[in-house]
Amino acid sequence: MPRHPLPLRYSAYAASLLGLAVSLAGLAASSLWGWGVLGFGLLAALGSYDLLQRRRTVSRNYPILAHLRYNLESFGPEIRQYFIQPDTEAVPFSREQRRLVYQRAKGVSDKQPFGSLHDMAAPGYEWMSPSLAPVHNDSEDFRVTVGAERERPYSASVFNISAMSFGALSPNAIAALNRGARDGGFYHDTGEGAISPYHRHGGDLVWEIGSAYFGCRDEAGRFDPNRFRDHATQDAVKMVEIKLSQGAKPGHGGILPAAKVTAEIASTRGVPPDEDVISPAAHSAFTTPRELIDFIVRLRELSGGKPVGIKLAIGHPWEWFAIVKAMRETGEHPDFVVVDGGEGGTGAAPLEFINRLGMPLTEALLLVHNTLVGAGLRDRVKVAAAGKLISAFDIARAMALGADWCNAARGFMFALGCIQARTCHTDRCPSGVATQDRLRGSRLDVADKSQRVARFHANTIAALGEMLGAAGLGHPAQLGPEHVLHRVSRHEIKSFAELHDFLAPGELLEVGAGQHPVFRDFWEAANADSFAPPEPVARLRESKLV
């Protein structure tokens, strides 16, 4: 898009400077112009301070004008409380959730007075059970070992930065996330946009490989093993993640418009500059579940024995079952599976994809966990959950359903200063997070924001430790479905253990799973050699019969 020599967002600052100059000139004619000097001088000083300070990116991008937002925000809760919106309404994240991240990221008190704002009698309300024998957790650095049987296993934090690419986020945002991961001792998922210079600030990396093979592709866009080896063997790369699909737009390839494909992004991704970059919906390195397993083994060897996993948003259950059957038949398996919920994420997508495509995280996580348990593979394959996770309770809830650790994207964006303007796809992010506009992005101070990222992680983990201690537990791995309760109606409460079906270890191998509908319908028909639907499903696609 065309850029103005002086963007309109600087108009208030420019007007104050002009007014100050005119007032100074007018002093020669009348002392009354002194009022103009005072007023415009104060505004000019405020605008100059906004440009020079480094803590508020919005103020640097909108000198003077940003204070209108801050003033409105100061009494925004009262306006919403009485006239517009409650603090607990998530659209997609509630004010309560955003405020929690801001407070923890800034290191200020996150305590709230006068009780909960939630209707605890409303269906859908959930809580954890406390214990009359609470414990004190000395360590709040909760970790899980991934790829224990590999040459280069990795000890991951139970809370990490989910996939966000350089190209989607600004250079300064990526650099701040990576420094924060380094200081906080957790990992930073690169997203499918490859490893940029801004990922190299000392933070542990999980390199995500998408269908376009950015960073490890040849000129035709096919997977290049030599380029992959060059990056995967670097010390900063701790694990490799193959992205099959993502919750923001499952089954949909990404498009980076030519206007955003700068020389730097092109060099990082290995594509021509100033041309649209299209990520295919499907991978070309494999076409069947069995070939996917072979590809995982190949990447593990090329990386020098580092853990390799997959990320997917669950769709057709028989496709996931086919992958698990391929694990059983080949004797090989991914070291981890990241389950991406259909609640969406940082990537912009069509409204139908955001609202109506992809399995929500709860159901997807349960299906993945149960399948691995029933197939006798759960002790060898770790499971991570990603999708709208913000608080310690969100983490505890996911782990009670079967996750070994959790990833968050938008939570860490809030820690960077994101104000949920929902302009991520316009290149006009007011907080300098999701933009490639050099001026906007440069206003995000890396040193300050990296500290916020680290503090958000540390304070969230500390809150998780306190919740676990209150429940009488010493580590998140001890969480089970019995620890979380769900209000089904105003008169009925069930624990997750009662609310959801859980398979016994090896159940799919020993006696089948006839009592579990989705397994009964699709497990036996799933084929390790094909992602195609079972024959009965294929027949239905050719008719309108049920």
C-alpha positions, 0 to 999 in steps of 0.5 A: 500500500502507498506510504505518505511522507508524513503518516496521518497518525503524526498529524496531532504532533505536527499540528502542535509543532506548527501551532508552537511556531506560529505562537512564538512568532505571534509573541512579537505582536501580543503577549496573549500569544503566550497562552498559545506558546504554553498550550502548544508547547506542552503538546509538542513536549508530550509528542516529543516524549512519546517518540523518544520513550521506549516503553509504549509502542502505541505512543511511539506510533501515535504521538499525542493521539495515543493518550486519547486511547489511554484516557478512554481505556482508564474508564472503559471498564465502567462504560462496559460494565454499565452499558456495553460488555461484561469483563468476562465476555471473550471476543475472542479474549475477554478484558479480564484475560487480557488484563491478567496477561498485562499485569503478569507481564509488567510484574504488577499485582494480578490480585483481584478484590471482591470475588469472582465476576463469573456466574458459577451456577451457569452451565459450562462453568469449570473449576479445580478441586482443592485439597485439605492437605495442600502442599508447597511446591519448592520448584516452579520450573515444571518440565517434561522430557521429550524424545527420551530415547533419542540422541538429543532429548529435550527438556521442555517447559510446560508452557511455551511460545506457540508457532508465529512466523517472521513475516506474520510478526515484526522483526522486533516482536520475534526478537523480543519473544526469543530473548524472553524465551532465553531469559525464561528458560522455555522454547520459541516455536518459529512458525513455518516462516523459517529461522530468521536472524531475529530468532537467534537471540539465545532462545531455544527453538522448535523449528516448524516445517510447513508444506512450503518447506521454508528454509529447507526448500529447493528452487521448485519448492520441494524439500531439500535435505541438505538445507534442512540439515544445515539449520536443524543441526544448529544448537539453538534448534532443540526439536523439529515440528512438521505442521500438517494443519493449524487451528487458525485455518485447517486444510488451508494453505497460507498466502504471504502477499508480495507487498510483505515479501521483503528481501529479508523475508525472501532470504529467510524463507528461500523464495523470490522477493516481491512475489506472492508466496503461497503455501500449498495445503498439502505436503509434497514430501509424503502422501500417505500416513506410512510415508509421513512416518518415514519422513519423520525418521528421515528428519530425525536422522538429518537433525542428528537425533533431535526429537521430531513431532507433528502439529495438526488440527483434528478433522476426519478422525480416520486420518488421525487413526491412519497415522497411529496405525502407521506408527504401530505397523512401522514400529516408528513414531513421532516424539510428540504431537501438538494438538491445535484447537479449532478456536483459531489463532494468530493467522488471519483466515476466512470467517467460515474457517475461524468459526466452523472448521476444525475440532475444538481443542477439548475434543481434539485433545481427548481424541489424540490422547485416547487413541495413543493410550488405546494403541499402546503408544502414549508412553512414547509419544508426548502430547502438547495442547495449543489453542486459546490458553492464557491462564494457569487454569487453562494449562491445568485444564488441558493437562488434566485432559491428557496434555504433557505441556501447553503452547500459547501464541496470542497470550505472548502477543498480549505480553508484547503489548498487543491490544487485540485491535484485530488488524493483524492481516492489514500490516497496520498493527498499532502495537507493532507486533503483527506488521512488516511496516518498519516504522511501526515495528521498530517502535516495539522496544525489544529489551523492554518487551522481552522482559515482559515475555519472560515475566508473563511466563514466570508468573503464569508458571508460579500461579500454576504451582500455587494451584497445584499445591492447593490441590495437593499436587507437586507437578502438573503431570499428576493432574488427571480428569478427576481434578477438574469439574464441569457444571452440566446444568444448574443441578448437575456437576460432573468431573472430567473423568465422568463427563468424558470417555477414556480408553484403557491402555492397549484397548484398541489392540486387545478388545477393540473399542465398540463402546466408543462411537468414533472408534467403533465407526472408524478405527478398524477401517483406517488404513496406514497406507492412505488418508482416503476415507473408509469405503462406507464414507466414500459411498455416502459422498456419492449420494445424499443417503444416510 
